Amino acid sequence: MDYIVPVIVTVVVLFACYLIFRTWTTNYVIVDTIKDGKTNDIYQNKLPVSVNRPAGIEFSYTGWLRIDDFAYRIGLQKVIFVKGSADLNTACPALVIDANTNTLLVKIDTYGAQETIPIVSVPARKWLHIAISVGQESVDVYVDGILYAHHILTQLPKQNSSSVLTSPDGGFAGRIVRLEYHPQALTVGDVLSKASEQPPTGDEKDQSFPQYFDMSWFTLRD
C-alpha cells in the first residue's frame, strides 16, 4: 500500500500542471463572427487576469478590423474595444480611433498614468490585423503581423476586472471580427500565424479592397 501515496501525489501534480497549461494556452474569443462597428456589445464572461510568467505580467489581444469612414463622429474619439469603461477613464487596454485623424490609439493604464501608443496613417476600407502584446515593462503593437511599435512603459500595467466593451457610445464606422484575449504575451511567431489567416469577413471576393498584406501605407508612415 506504500505506493498509493506517491501515485496520488503524482496524479495531483500532473492535474495541477494540466490546469496551468490549459490556462496559459486558452484563447478567449470576444467577437467571433463579423460585427458592425456601430453596435455596442459587452463581453459578459469574466476574463482571467494575466498569467504571470517569470518576466511578470503578460497578456495580449488580437483581432481583425476595418474602418470604412474616419469622418464618422468627427471630433470624438471612437472606441473599438476597451477593457474598462466607455469614457476610457479605465482602459487596460483600449483600441481607439483618434477624434480628428486616421490614427489608431492603443491606450493602457499603468500604476503611474494612462499611456498612449499611436498607429498613424491607417487606411480606410482595408482589413487590418491588430495585435497588442503587453508585458511587465513594455507593449508591442503589431499591424498585419509586423511589429509596428515597441513601447516602454513608465510603470507596471494596471489590470482591471471590468468587462470588455466593443463599440460603446456609437462606436465607429466599420467592422470587427475575431477579437481574442490571450492571458499571456504572444511571440512574433504567434502573431504572424494569426495574421496569416484570412479574416472570416464574408467579403473576401470583393476586389474593391486592397490585399490584406499590402503594406505600402505602413512603410510610408512618419
Summary of the structure (lengths in Angstrom):
residues: 222
radius of gyration: 19.1
end to end distance: 71.9
largest distance: 75.1
contacts: 663
relative contact order: 0.24
helix: 17%
strand: 37%
